[in-house]
Amino acid sequence: MAAGIKNNKQKNQILDNAYLEDEFFEDVKLLGIVSASEYYRLISFINQRLGLHFSRNHDLEIRLNEITYPV
């Protein structure tokens, strides 16, 4: 690579399951949704359309490389 040229490739974020507690997550299913909408708008839409009662749990947020993913 020539001097002064930066590598702009995006790095994939990978969740290392080795750190998850087996007992705590034994009956949990994790679904990831990528959206341009804010999380609260997406959750409101899902709750209204499907009659569900999802809410954000700040205690279970996933943090990878200084990026926080809401749960």
Predicted model as a PDB file, atoms N, CA, C, CB and O in Angstrom, pLDDT in the B-factor column:
MODEL        1                                                                  
ATOM      1  N   MET A   1       0.857  -1.172   0.000  1.00 50.00           N  
ATOM      2  CA  MET A   1       0.000   0.000   0.000  1.00 50.00           C  
ATOM      3  C   MET A   1       0.898   1.229   0.000  1.00 50.00           C  
ATOM      4  CB  MET A   1      -0.973   0.001   1.227  1.00 50.00           C  
ATOM      5  O   MET A   1       1.895   1.268   0.721  1.00 50.00           O  
ATOM      6  N   ALA A   2       0.560   2.213  -0.789  1.00 52.00           N  
ATOM      7  CA  ALA A   2       1.367   3.427  -0.902  1.00 52.00           C  
ATOM      8  C   ALA A   2       1.281   4.231   0.384  1.00 52.00           C  
ATOM      9  CB  ALA A   2       0.910   4.280  -2.100  1.00 52.00           C  
ATOM     10  O   ALA A   2       0.272   4.192   1.087  1.00 52.00           O  
ATOM     11  N   ALA A   3       2.350   4.962   0.685  1.00 53.00           N  
ATOM     12  CA  ALA A   3       2.380   5.789   1.887  1.00 53.00           C  
ATOM     13  C   ALA A   3       1.313   6.871   1.794  1.00 53.00           C  
ATOM     14  CB  ALA A   3       3.776   6.419   2.086  1.00 53.00           C  
ATOM     15  O   ALA A   3       1.116   7.461   0.731  1.00 53.00           O  
ATOM     16  N   GLY A   4       0.638   7.129   2.879  1.00 55.00           N  
ATOM     17  CA  GLY A   4      -0.366   8.178   2.930  1.00 55.00           C  
ATOM     18  C   GLY A   4      -1.764   7.728   2.525  1.00 55.00           C  
ATOM     19  O   GLY A   4      -2.712   8.495   2.694  1.00 55.00           O  
ATOM     20  N   ILE A   5      -1.932   6.520   2.000  1.00 56.00           N  
ATOM     21  CA  ILE A   5      -3.255   6.011   1.625  1.00 56.00           C  
ATOM     22  C   ILE A   5      -3.770   5.148   2.762  1.00 56.00           C  
ATOM     23  CB  ILE A   5      -3.202   5.199   0.283  1.00 56.00           C  
ATOM     24  O   ILE A   5      -3.106   4.210   3.204  1.00 56.00           O  
ATOM     25  N   LYS A   6      -4.963   5.482   3.227  1.00 57.00           N  
ATOM     26  CA  LYS A   6      -5.554   4.740   4.347  1.00 57.00           C  
ATOM     27  C   LYS A   6      -6.415   3.601   3.829  1.00 57.00           C  
ATOM     28  CB  LYS A   6      -6.391   5.675   5.244  1.00 57.00           C  
ATOM     29  O   LYS A   6      -7.023   3.701   2.764  1.00 57.00           O  
ATOM     30  N   ASN A   7      -6.459   2.530   4.585  1.00 58.00           N  
ATOM     31  CA  ASN A   7      -7.318   1.398   4.263  1.00 58.00           C  
ATOM     32  C   ASN A   7      -8.706   1.688   4.826  1.00 58.00           C  
ATOM     33  CB  ASN A   7      -6.739   0.055   4.835  1.00 58.00           C  
ATOM     34  O   ASN A   7      -8.867   1.726   6.046  1.00 58.00           O  
ATOM     35  N   ASN A   8      -9.702   1.891   3.986  1.00 59.00           N  
ATOM     36  CA  ASN A   8     -11.045   2.267   4.412  1.00 59.00           C  
ATOM     37  C   ASN A   8     -12.010   1.086   4.479  1.00 59.00           C  
ATOM     38  CB  ASN A   8     -11.594   3.306   3.482  1.00 59.00           C  
ATOM     39  O   ASN A   8     -13.220   1.301   4.543  1.00 59.00           O  
ATOM     40  N   LYS A   9     -11.523  -0.138   4.466  1.00 61.00           N  
ATOM     41  CA  LYS A   9     -12.409  -1.300   4.542  1.00 61.00           C  
ATOM     42  C   LYS A   9     -13.103  -1.341   5.897  1.00 61.00           C  
ATOM     43  CB  LYS A   9     -11.621  -2.606   4.302  1.00 61.00           C  
ATOM     44  O   LYS A   9     -12.485  -1.095   6.933  1.00 61.00           O  
ATOM     45  N   GLN A  10     -14.407  -1.657   5.875  1.00 62.00           N  
ATOM     46  CA  GLN A  10     -15.137  -1.800   7.128  1.00 62.00           C  
ATOM     47  C   GLN A  10     -14.787  -3.136   7.765  1.00 62.00           C  
ATOM     48  CB  GLN A  10     -16.663  -1.685   6.898  1.00 62.00           C  
ATOM     49  O   GLN A  10     -14.583  -4.137   7.078  1.00 62.00           O  
ATOM     50  N   LYS A  11     -14.723  -3.131   9.077  1.00 66.00           N  
ATOM     51  CA  LYS A  11     -14.474  -4.370   9.810  1.00 66.00           C  
ATOM     52  C   LYS A  11     -15.806  -4.915  10.282  1.00 66.00           C  
ATOM     53  CB  LYS A  11     -13.503  -4.142  11.012  1.00 66.00           C  
ATOM     54  O   LYS A  11     -16.643  -4.160  10.779  1.00 66.00           O  
ATOM     55  N   ASN A  12     -16.015  -6.208  10.136  1.00 71.00           N  
ATOM     56  CA  ASN A  12     -17.235  -6.839  10.616  1.00 71.00           C  
ATOM     57  C   ASN A  12     -17.212  -6.923  12.127  1.00 71.00           C  
ATOM     58  CB  ASN A  12     -17.410  -8.233  10.002  1.00 71.00           C  
ATOM     59  O   ASN A  12     -16.182  -7.234  12.726  1.00 71.00           O  
ATOM     60  N   GLN A  13     -18.352  -6.646  12.742  1.00 70.00           N  
ATOM     61  CA  GLN A  13     -18.491  -6.776  14.188  1.00 70.00           C  
ATOM     62  C   GLN A  13     -18.928  -8.209  14.480  1.00 70.00           C  
ATOM     63  CB  GLN A  13     -19.518  -5.730  14.768  1.00 70.00           C  
ATOM     64  O   GLN A  13     -19.934  -8.670  13.940  1.00 70.00           O  
ATOM     65  N   ILE A  14     -18.196  -8.904  15.315  1.00 71.00           N  
ATOM     66  CA  ILE A  14     -18.506 -10.294  15.630  1.00 71.00           C  
ATOM     67  C   ILE A  14     -18.715 -10.419  17.123  1.00 71.00           C  
ATOM     68  CB  ILE A  14     -17.382 -11.247  15.149  1.00 71.00           C  
ATOM     69  O   ILE A  14     -17.874  -9.998  17.917  1.00 71.00           O  
ATOM     70  N   LEU A  15     -19.837 -10.997  17.500  1.00 66.00           N  
ATOM     71  CA  LEU A  15     -20.142 -11.243  18.904  1.00 66.00           C  
ATOM     72  C   LEU A  15     -19.523 -12.572  19.305  1.00 66.00           C  
ATOM     73  CB  LEU A  15     -21.681 -11.242  19.159  1.00 66.00           C  
ATOM     74  O   LEU A  15     -19.873 -13.616  18.756  1.00 66.00           O  
ATOM     75  N   ASP A  16     -18.602 -12.533  20.262  1.00 65.00           N  
ATOM     76  CA  ASP A  16     -17.928 -13.738  20.725  1.00 65.00           C  
ATOM     77  C   ASP A  16     -18.798 -14.404  21.783  1.00 65.00           C  
ATOM     78  CB  ASP A  16     -16.510 -13.411  21.289  1.00 65.00           C  
ATOM     79  O   ASP A  16     -18.868 -13.935  22.919  1.00 65.00           O  
ATOM     80  N   ASN A  17     -19.458 -15.491  21.416  1.00 64.00           N  
ATOM     81  CA  ASN A  17     -20.381 -16.177  22.320  1.00 64.00           C  
ATOM     82  C   ASN A  17     -19.691 -16.821  23.512  1.00 64.00           C  
ATOM     83  CB  ASN A  17     -21.141 -17.223  21.567  1.00 64.00           C  
ATOM     84  O   ASN A  17     -20.365 -17.240  24.453  1.00 64.00           O  
ATOM     85  N   ALA A  18     -18.376 -16.909  23.497  1.00 65.00           N  
ATOM     86  CA  ALA A  18     -17.655 -17.521  24.605  1.00 65.00           C  
ATOM     87  C   ALA A  18     -17.877 -16.755  25.903  1.00 65.00           C  
ATOM     88  CB  ALA A  18     -16.168 -17.594  24.289  1.00 65.00           C  
ATOM     89  O   ALA A  18     -17.769 -17.333  26.985  1.00 65.00           O  
ATOM     90  N   TYR A  19     -18.186 -15.467  25.814  1.00 63.00           N  
ATOM     91  CA  TYR A  19     -18.362 -14.648  27.006  1.00 63.00           C  
ATOM     92  C   TYR A  19     -19.785 -14.712  27.568  1.00 63.00           C  
ATOM     93  CB  TYR A  19     -18.006 -13.217  26.694  1.00 63.00           C  
ATOM     94  O   TYR A  19     -20.032 -14.232  28.674  1.00 63.00           O  
ATOM     95  N   LEU A  20     -20.715 -15.295  26.822  1.00 62.00           N  
ATOM     96  CA  LEU A  20     -22.096 -15.362  27.297  1.00 62.00           C  
ATOM     97  C   LEU A  20     -22.255 -16.484  28.314  1.00 62.00           C  
ATOM     98  CB  LEU A  20     -23.065 -15.569  26.121  1.00 62.00           C  
ATOM     99  O   LEU A  20     -21.685 -17.565  28.166  1.00 62.00           O  
ATOM    100  N   GLU A  21     -23.023 -16.211  29.324  1.00 64.00           N  
ATOM    101  CA  GLU A  21     -23.270 -17.213  30.355  1.00 64.00           C  
ATOM    102  C   GLU A  21     -24.316 -18.203  29.860  1.00 64.00           C  
ATOM    103  CB  GLU A  21     -23.729 -16.549  31.675  1.00 64.00           C  
ATOM    104  O   GLU A  21     -25.434 -17.805  29.535  1.00 64.00           O  
ATOM    105  N   ASP A  22     -23.969 -19.488  29.797  1.00 66.00           N  
ATOM    106  CA  ASP A  22     -24.886 -20.509  29.286  1.00 66.00           C  
ATOM    107  C   ASP A  22     -26.195 -20.569  30.067  1.00 66.00           C  
ATOM    108  CB  ASP A  22     -24.217 -21.863  29.320  1.00 66.00           C  
ATOM    109  O   ASP A  22     -27.269 -20.630  29.468  1.00 66.00           O  
ATOM    110  N   GLU A  23     -26.118 -20.553  31.386  1.00 66.00           N  
ATOM    111  CA  GLU A  23     -27.325 -20.670  32.199  1.00 66.00           C  
ATOM    112  C   GLU A  23     -28.254 -19.474  32.025  1.00 66.00           C  
ATOM    113  CB  GLU A  23     -26.954 -20.822  33.659  1.00 66.00           C  
ATOM    114  O   GLU A  23     -29.472 -19.637  31.938  1.00 66.00           O  
ATOM    115  N   PHE A  24     -27.686 -18.280  31.975  1.00 67.00           N  
ATOM    116  CA  PHE A  24     -28.498 -17.071  31.864  1.00 67.00           C  
ATOM    117  C   PHE A  24     -29.247 -17.019  30.536  1.00 67.00           C  
ATOM    118  CB  PHE A  24     -27.623 -15.833  32.015  1.00 67.00           C  
ATOM    119  O   PHE A  24     -30.412 -16.624  30.496  1.00 67.00           O  
ATOM    120  N   PHE A  25     -28.592 -17.411  29.462  1.00 68.00           N  
ATOM    121  CA  PHE A  25     -29.174 -17.323  28.135  1.00 68.00           C  
ATOM    122  C   PHE A  25     -29.739 -18.656  27.643  1.00 68.00           C  
ATOM    123  CB  PHE A  25     -28.143 -16.821  27.165  1.00 68.00           C  
ATOM    124  O   PHE A  25     -29.975 -18.815  26.446  1.00 68.00           O  
ATOM    125  N   GLU A  26     -29.956 -19.603  28.532  1.00 73.00           N  
ATOM    126  CA  GLU A  26     -30.398 -20.941  28.151  1.00 73.00           C  
ATOM    127  C   GLU A  26     -31.695 -20.917  27.335  1.00 73.00           C  
ATOM    128  CB  GLU A  26     -30.589 -21.792  29.392  1.00 73.00           C  
ATOM    129  O   GLU A  26     -31.797 -21.629  26.336  1.00 73.00           O  
ATOM    130  N   ASP A  27     -32.677 -20.123  27.733  1.00 77.00           N  
ATOM    131  CA  ASP A  27     -33.971 -20.089  27.060  1.00 77.00           C  
ATOM    132  C   ASP A  27     -34.166 -18.826  26.230  1.00 77.00           C  
ATOM    133  CB  ASP A  27     -35.079 -20.202  28.074  1.00 77.00           C  
ATOM    134  O   ASP A  27     -35.300 -18.471  25.909  1.00 77.00           O  
ATOM    135  N   VAL A  28     -33.094 -18.151  25.883  1.00 75.00           N  
ATOM    136  CA  VAL A  28     -33.177 -16.874  25.172  1.00 75.00           C  
ATOM    137  C   VAL A  28     -32.896 -17.079  23.691  1.00 75.00           C  
ATOM    138  CB  VAL A  28     -32.189 -15.848  25.769  1.00 75.00           C  
ATOM    139  O   VAL A  28     -32.008 -17.844  23.316  1.00 75.00           O  
ATOM    140  N   LYS A  29     -33.657 -16.393  22.863  1.00 77.00           N  
ATOM    141  CA  LYS A  29     -33.388 -16.340  21.427  1.00 77.00           C  
ATOM    142  C   LYS A  29     -33.003 -14.905  21.114  1.00 77.00           C  
ATOM    143  CB  LYS A  29     -34.634 -16.813  20.568  1.00 77.00           C  
ATOM    144  O   LYS A  29     -33.707 -13.979  21.516  1.00 77.00           O  
ATOM    145  N   LEU A  30     -31.909 -14.703  20.412  1.00 74.00           N  
ATOM    146  CA  LEU A  30     -31.426 -13.371  20.082  1.00 74.00           C  
ATOM    147  C   LEU A  30     -31.607 -13.145  18.592  1.00 74.00           C  
ATOM    148  CB  LEU A  30     -29.940 -13.190  20.495  1.00 74.00           C  
ATOM    149  O   LEU A  30     -31.116 -13.918  17.770  1.00 74.00           O  
ATOM    150  N   LEU A  31     -32.317 -12.080  18.253  1.00 78.00           N  
ATOM    151  CA  LEU A  31     -32.573 -11.722  16.870  1.00 78.00           C  
ATOM    152  C   LEU A  31     -31.997 -10.340  16.638  1.00 78.00           C  
ATOM    153  CB  LEU A  31     -34.095 -11.766  16.537  1.00 78.00           C  
ATOM    154  O   LEU A  31     -32.327  -9.400  17.361  1.00 78.00           O  
ATOM    155  N   GLY A  32     -31.153 -10.208  15.651  1.00 80.00           N  
ATOM    156  CA  GLY A  32     -30.572  -8.914  15.334  1.00 80.00           C  
ATOM    157  C   GLY A  32     -31.279  -8.283  14.150  1.00 80.00           C  
ATOM    158  O   GLY A  32     -31.496  -8.936  13.129  1.00 80.00           O  
ATOM    159  N   ILE A  33     -31.638  -7.021  14.282  1.00 83.00           N  
ATOM    160  CA  ILE A  33     -32.293  -6.284  13.210  1.00 83.00           C  
ATOM    161  C   ILE A  33     -31.453  -5.046  12.909  1.00 83.00           C  
ATOM    162  CB  ILE A  33     -33.764  -5.896  13.597  1.00 83.00           C  
ATOM    163  O   ILE A  33     -31.097  -4.290  13.813  1.00 83.00           O  
ATOM    164  N   VAL A  34     -31.145  -4.849  11.638  1.00 84.00           N  
ATOM    165  CA  VAL A  34     -30.422  -3.664  11.217  1.00 84.00           C  
ATOM    166  C   VAL A  34     -31.419  -2.743  10.534  1.00 84.00           C  
ATOM    167  CB  VAL A  34     -29.226  -4.022  10.271  1.00 84.00           C  
ATOM    168  O   VAL A  34     -32.134  -3.159   9.623  1.00 84.00           O  
ATOM    169  N   SER A  35     -31.464  -1.481  10.979  1.00 86.00           N  
ATOM    170  CA  SER A  35     -32.433  -0.547  10.437  1.00 86.00           C  
ATOM    171  C   SER A  35     -31.863   0.875  10.478  1.00 86.00           C  
ATOM    172  CB  SER A  35     -33.763  -0.627  11.221  1.00 86.00           C  
ATOM    173  O   SER A  35     -31.070   1.216  11.356  1.00 86.00           O  
ATOM    174  N   ALA A  36     -32.279   1.688   9.517  1.00 90.00           N  
ATOM    175  CA  ALA A  36     -31.885   3.093   9.521  1.00 90.00           C  
ATOM    176  C   ALA A  36     -32.711   3.886  10.528  1.00 90.00           C  
ATOM    177  CB  ALA A  36     -32.037   3.696   8.122  1.00 90.00           C  
ATOM    178  O   ALA A  36     -32.352   5.013  10.868  1.00 90.00           O  
ATOM    179  N   SER A  37     -33.806   3.314  11.006  1.00 89.00           N  
ATOM    180  CA  SER A  37     -34.677   3.979  11.984  1.00 89.00           C  
ATOM    181  C   SER A  37     -34.059   3.933  13.369  1.00 89.00           C  
ATOM    182  CB  SER A  37     -36.068   3.325  12.006  1.00 89.00           C  
ATOM    183  O   SER A  37     -33.241   3.064  13.671  1.00 89.00           O  
ATOM    184  N   GLU A  38     -34.456   4.871  14.201  1.00 88.00           N  
ATOM    185  CA  GLU A  38     -34.053   4.831  15.604  1.00 88.00           C  
ATOM    186  C   GLU A  38     -34.710   3.616  16.255  1.00 88.00           C  
ATOM    187  CB  GLU A  38     -34.445   6.155  16.349  1.00 88.00           C  
ATOM    188  O   GLU A  38     -35.812   3.230  15.865  1.00 88.00           O  
ATOM    189  N   TYR A  39     -34.051   3.009  17.242  1.00 83.00           N  
ATOM    190  CA  TYR A  39     -34.546   1.780  17.847  1.00 83.00           C  
ATOM    191  C   TYR A  39     -35.952   1.947  18.410  1.00 83.00           C  
ATOM    192  CB  TYR A  39     -33.606   1.325  18.941  1.00 83.00           C  
ATOM    193  O   TYR A  39     -36.772   1.036  18.293  1.00 83.00           O  
ATOM    194  N   TYR A  40     -36.244   3.095  19.019  1.00 87.00           N  
ATOM    195  CA  TYR A  40     -37.543   3.279  19.661  1.00 87.00           C  
ATOM    196  C   TYR A  40     -38.665   3.361  18.633  1.00 87.00           C  
ATOM    197  CB  TYR A  40     -37.534   4.538  20.522  1.00 87.00           C  
ATOM    198  O   TYR A  40     -39.787   2.945  18.920  1.00 87.00           O  
ATOM    199  N   ARG A  41     -38.388   3.888  17.441  1.00 92.00           N  
ATOM    200  CA  ARG A  41     -39.412   3.921  16.389  1.00 92.00           C  
ATOM    201  C   ARG A  41     -39.671   2.513  15.861  1.00 92.00           C  
ATOM    202  CB  ARG A  41     -38.980   4.856  15.232  1.00 92.00           C  
ATOM    203  O   ARG A  41     -40.819   2.133  15.629  1.00 92.00           O  
ATOM    204  N   LEU A  42     -38.603   1.742  15.672  1.00 89.00           N  
ATOM    205  CA  LEU A  42     -38.739   0.375  15.185  1.00 89.00           C  
ATOM    206  C   LEU A  42     -39.501  -0.484  16.191  1.00 89.00           C  
ATOM    207  CB  LEU A  42     -37.359  -0.233  14.905  1.00 89.00           C  
ATOM    208  O   LEU A  42     -40.399  -1.234  15.808  1.00 89.00           O  
ATOM    209  N   ILE A  43     -39.152  -0.382  17.470  1.00 89.00           N  
ATOM    210  CA  ILE A  43     -39.830  -1.164  18.505  1.00 89.00           C  
ATOM    211  C   ILE A  43     -41.294  -0.767  18.610  1.00 89.00           C  
ATOM    212  CB  ILE A  43     -39.136  -0.981  19.862  1.00 89.00           C  
ATOM    213  O   ILE A  43     -42.156  -1.630  18.777  1.00 89.00           O  
ATOM    214  N   SER A  44     -41.586   0.517  18.515  1.00 93.00           N  
ATOM    215  CA  SER A  44     -42.973   0.974  18.558  1.00 93.00           C  
ATOM    216  C   SER A  44     -43.770   0.390  17.396  1.00 93.00           C  
ATOM    217  CB  SER A  44     -43.034   2.508  18.525  1.00 93.00           C  
ATOM    218  O   SER A  44     -44.899  -0.064  17.581  1.00 93.00           O  
ATOM    219  N   PHE A  45     -43.186   0.400  16.205  1.00 93.00           N  
ATOM    220  CA  PHE A  45     -43.843  -0.157  15.029  1.00 93.00           C  
ATOM    221  C   PHE A  45     -44.113  -1.654  15.210  1.00 93.00           C  
ATOM    222  CB  PHE A  45     -42.986   0.081  13.776  1.00 93.00           C  
ATOM    223  O   PHE A  45     -45.222  -2.125  14.958  1.00 93.00           O  
ATOM    224  N   ILE A  46     -43.094  -2.395  15.647  1.00 91.00           N  
ATOM    225  CA  ILE A  46     -43.257  -3.844  15.858  1.00 91.00           C  
ATOM    226  C   ILE A  46     -44.318  -4.112  16.911  1.00 91.00           C  
ATOM    227  CB  ILE A  46     -41.918  -4.492  16.280  1.00 91.00           C  
ATOM    228  O   ILE A  46     -45.175  -4.975  16.721  1.00 91.00           O  
ATOM    229  N   ASN A  47     -44.273  -3.387  18.012  1.00 94.00           N  
ATOM    230  CA  ASN A  47     -45.255  -3.582  19.082  1.00 94.00           C  
ATOM    231  C   ASN A  47     -46.673  -3.319  18.587  1.00 94.00           C  
ATOM    232  CB  ASN A  47     -44.939  -2.667  20.269  1.00 94.00           C  
ATOM    233  O   ASN A  47     -47.582  -4.092  18.888  1.00 94.00           O  
ATOM    234  N   GLN A  48     -46.876  -2.238  17.832  1.00 96.00           N  
ATOM    235  CA  GLN A  48     -48.213  -1.898  17.340  1.00 96.00           C  
ATOM    236  C   GLN A  48     -48.719  -2.910  16.326  1.00 96.00           C  
ATOM    237  CB  GLN A  48     -48.206  -0.514  16.719  1.00 96.00           C  
ATOM    238  O   GLN A  48     -49.871  -3.338  16.397  1.00 96.00           O  
ATOM    239  N   ARG A  49     -47.873  -3.294  15.390  1.00 95.00           N  
ATOM    240  CA  ARG A  49     -48.297  -4.197  14.310  1.00 95.00           C  
ATOM    241  C   ARG A  49     -48.500  -5.631  14.763  1.00 95.00           C  
ATOM    242  CB  ARG A  49     -47.288  -4.174  13.203  1.00 95.00           C  
ATOM    243  O   ARG A  49     -49.405  -6.313  14.284  1.00 95.00           O  
ATOM    244  N   LEU A  50     -47.663  -6.092  15.681  1.00 94.00           N  
ATOM    245  CA  LEU A  50     -47.724  -7.495  16.093  1.00 94.00           C  
ATOM    246  C   LEU A  50     -48.346  -7.689  17.471  1.00 94.00           C  
ATOM    247  CB  LEU A  50     -46.343  -8.086  16.082  1.00 94.00           C  
ATOM    248  O   LEU A  50     -48.477  -8.823  17.933  1.00 94.00           O  
ATOM    249  N   GLY A  51     -48.727  -6.605  18.128  1.00 94.00           N  
ATOM    250  CA  GLY A  51     -49.333  -6.722  19.451  1.00 94.00           C  
ATOM    251  C   GLY A  51     -48.369  -7.228  20.507  1.00 94.00           C  
ATOM    252  O   GLY A  51     -48.780  -7.886  21.463  1.00 94.00           O  
ATOM    253  N   LEU A  52     -47.096  -6.928  20.343  1.00 91.00           N  
ATOM    254  CA  LEU A  52     -46.077  -7.365  21.299  1.00 91.00           C  
ATOM    255  C   LEU A  52     -45.770  -6.242  22.279  1.00 91.00           C  
ATOM    256  CB  LEU A  52     -44.788  -7.810  20.567  1.00 91.00           C  
ATOM    257  O   LEU A  52     -46.288  -5.133  22.147  1.00 91.00           O  
ATOM    258  N   HIS A  53     -44.925  -6.536  23.261  1.00 91.00           N  
ATOM    259  CA  HIS A  53     -44.587  -5.547  24.288  1.00 91.00           C  
ATOM    260  C   HIS A  53     -43.082  -5.504  24.515  1.00 91.00           C  
ATOM    261  CB  HIS A  53     -45.314  -5.863  25.607  1.00 91.00           C  
ATOM    262  O   HIS A  53     -42.610  -5.614  25.646  1.00 91.00           O  
ATOM    263  N   PHE A  54     -42.326  -5.340  23.412  1.00 85.00           N  
ATOM    264  CA  PHE A  54     -40.878  -5.217  23.530  1.00 85.00           C  
ATOM    265  C   PHE A  54     -40.527  -3.906  24.227  1.00 85.00           C  
ATOM    266  CB  PHE A  54     -40.204  -5.291  22.140  1.00 85.00           C  
ATOM    267  O   PHE A  54     -41.227  -2.904  24.080  1.00 85.00           O  
ATOM    268  N   SER A  55     -39.446  -3.929  24.978  1.00 84.00           N  
ATOM    269  CA  SER A  55     -38.924  -2.715  25.588  1.00 84.00           C  
ATOM    270  C   SER A  55     -37.403  -2.835  25.656  1.00 84.00           C  
ATOM    271  CB  SER A  55     -39.541  -2.480  27.010  1.00 84.00           C  
ATOM    272  O   SER A  55     -36.860  -3.939  25.606  1.00 84.00           O  
ATOM    273  N   ARG A  56     -36.727  -1.712  25.769  1.00 82.00           N  
ATOM    274  CA  ARG A  56     -35.268  -1.707  25.835  1.00 82.00           C  
ATOM    275  C   ARG A  56     -34.810  -2.055  27.241  1.00 82.00           C  
ATOM    276  CB  ARG A  56     -34.705  -0.337  25.410  1.00 82.00           C  
ATOM    277  O   ARG A  56     -35.361  -1.564  28.226  1.00 82.00           O  
ATOM    278  N   ASN A  57     -33.793  -2.908  27.325  1.00 81.00           N  
ATOM    279  CA  ASN A  57     -33.206  -3.285  28.606  1.00 81.00           C  
ATOM    280  C   ASN A  57     -31.776  -2.755  28.635  1.00 81.00           C  
ATOM    281  CB  ASN A  57     -33.245  -4.843  28.823  1.00 81.00           C  
ATOM    282  O   ASN A  57     -30.879  -3.341  28.029  1.00 81.00           O  
ATOM    283  N   HIS A  58     -31.571  -1.658  29.333  1.00 79.00           N  
ATOM    284  CA  HIS A  58     -30.249  -1.018  29.375  1.00 79.00           C  
ATOM    285  C   HIS A  58     -29.201  -1.882  30.069  1.00 79.00           C  
ATOM    286  CB  HIS A  58     -30.346   0.322  30.082  1.00 79.00           C  
ATOM    287  O   HIS A  58     -28.005  -1.721  29.824  1.00 79.00           O  
ATOM    288  N   ASP A  59     -29.641  -2.802  30.934  1.00 82.00           N  
ATOM    289  CA  ASP A  59     -28.698  -3.658  31.655  1.00 82.00           C  
ATOM    290  C   ASP A  59     -28.061  -4.721  30.757  1.00 82.00           C  
ATOM    291  CB  ASP A  59     -29.401  -4.331  32.817  1.00 82.00           C  
ATOM    292  O   ASP A  59     -26.997  -5.246  31.084  1.00 82.00           O  
ATOM    293  N   LEU A  60     -28.697  -5.039  29.638  1.00 79.00           N  
ATOM    294  CA  LEU A  60     -28.201  -6.120  28.778  1.00 79.00           C  
ATOM    295  C   LEU A  60     -27.607  -5.622  27.464  1.00 79.00           C  
ATOM    296  CB  LEU A  60     -29.318  -7.085  28.481  1.00 79.00           C  
ATOM    297  O   LEU A  60     -27.465  -6.408  26.528  1.00 79.00           O  
ATOM    298  N   GLU A  61     -27.258  -4.346  27.365  1.00 83.00           N  
ATOM    299  CA  GLU A  61     -26.714  -3.817  26.126  1.00 83.00           C  
ATOM    300  C   GLU A  61     -25.415  -4.528  25.757  1.00 83.00           C  
ATOM    301  CB  GLU A  61     -26.480  -2.309  26.247  1.00 83.00           C  
ATOM    302  O   GLU A  61     -24.619  -4.886  26.625  1.00 83.00           O  
ATOM    303  N   ILE A  62     -25.217  -4.723  24.462  1.00 82.00           N  
ATOM    304  CA  ILE A  62     -24.013  -5.372  23.950  1.00 82.00           C  
ATOM    305  C   ILE A  62     -23.046  -4.279  23.516  1.00 82.00           C  
ATOM    306  CB  ILE A  62     -24.341  -6.348  22.760  1.00 82.00           C  
ATOM    307  O   ILE A  62     -23.397  -3.406  22.722  1.00 82.00           O  
ATOM    308  N   ARG A  63     -21.826  -4.334  24.041  1.00 83.00           N  
ATOM    309  CA  ARG A  63     -20.819  -3.314  23.717  1.00 83.00           C  
ATOM    310  C   ARG A  63     -19.622  -3.991  23.063  1.00 83.00           C  
ATOM    311  CB  ARG A  63     -20.377  -2.526  24.996  1.00 83.00           C  
ATOM    312  O   ARG A  63     -18.980  -4.854  23.661  1.00 83.00           O  
ATOM    313  N   LEU A  64     -19.330  -3.588  21.826  1.00 85.00           N  
ATOM    314  CA  LEU A  64     -18.207  -4.118  21.078  1.00 85.00           C  
ATOM    315  C   LEU A  64     -17.405  -2.956  20.492  1.00 85.00           C  
ATOM    316  CB  LEU A  64     -18.690  -5.080  19.961  1.00 85.00           C  
ATOM    317  O   LEU A  64     -17.958  -2.118  19.780  1.00 85.00           O  
ATOM    318  N   ASN A  65     -16.131  -2.903  20.783  1.00 87.00           N  
ATOM    319  CA  ASN A  65     -15.238  -1.884  20.214  1.00 87.00           C  
ATOM    320  C   ASN A  65     -15.832  -0.480  20.314  1.00 87.00           C  
ATOM    321  CB  ASN A  65     -14.935  -2.210  18.754  1.00 87.00           C  
ATOM    322  O   ASN A  65     -15.874   0.253  19.326  1.00 87.00           O  
ATOM    323  N   GLU A  66     -16.282  -0.116  21.488  1.00 85.00           N  
ATOM    324  CA  GLU A  66     -16.830   1.213  21.780  1.00 85.00           C  
ATOM    325  C   GLU A  66     -18.144   1.513  21.045  1.00 85.00           C  
ATOM    326  CB  GLU A  66     -15.810   2.264  21.421  1.00 85.00           C  
ATOM    327  O   GLU A  66     -18.554   2.671  20.974  1.00 85.00           O  
ATOM    328  N   ILE A  67     -18.809   0.488  20.500  1.00 84.00           N  
ATOM    329  CA  ILE A  67     -20.119   0.639  19.881  1.00 84.00           C  
ATOM    330  C   ILE A  67     -21.110  -0.107  20.769  1.00 84.00           C  
ATOM    331  CB  ILE A  67     -20.137   0.093  18.393  1.00 84.00           C  
ATOM    332  O   ILE A  67     -20.891  -1.267  21.118  1.00 84.00           O  
ATOM    333  N   THR A  68     -22.205   0.568  21.132  1.00 81.00           N  
ATOM    334  CA  THR A  68     -23.221  -0.046  21.986  1.00 81.00           C  
ATOM    335  C   THR A  68     -24.430  -0.430  21.158  1.00 81.00           C  
ATOM    336  CB  THR A  68     -23.631   0.904  23.124  1.00 81.00           C  
ATOM    337  O   THR A  68     -24.971   0.390  20.416  1.00 81.00           O  
ATOM    338  N   TYR A  69     -24.853  -1.680  21.286  1.00 79.00           N  
ATOM    339  CA  TYR A  69     -26.029  -2.183  20.595  1.00 79.00           C  
ATOM    340  C   TYR A  69     -27.151  -2.349  21.607  1.00 79.00           C  
ATOM    341  CB  TYR A  69     -25.728  -3.524  19.871  1.00 79.00           C  
ATOM    342  O   TYR A  69     -26.988  -3.084  22.581  1.00 79.00           O  
ATOM    343  N   PRO A  70     -28.303  -1.676  21.403  1.00 77.00           N  
ATOM    344  CA  PRO A  70     -29.410  -1.803  22.348  1.00 77.00           C  
ATOM    345  C   PRO A  70     -30.017  -3.195  22.324  1.00 77.00           C  
ATOM    346  CB  PRO A  70     -30.479  -0.773  22.045  1.00 77.00           C  
ATOM    347  O   PRO A  70     -30.055  -3.853  21.284  1.00 77.00           O  
ATOM    348  N   VAL A  71     -30.491  -3.636  23.480  1.00 76.00           N  
ATOM    349  CA  VAL A  71     -31.155  -4.941  23.609  1.00 76.00           C  
ATOM    350  C   VAL A  71     -32.555  -4.700  24.119  1.00 76.00           C  
ATOM    351  CB  VAL A  71     -30.369  -5.903  24.565  1.00 76.00           C  
ATOM    352  O   VAL A  71     -33.314  -5.650  24.311  1.00 76.00           O  
TER     353      VAL A  71                                                      
ENDMDL                                                                          
END                                                                             
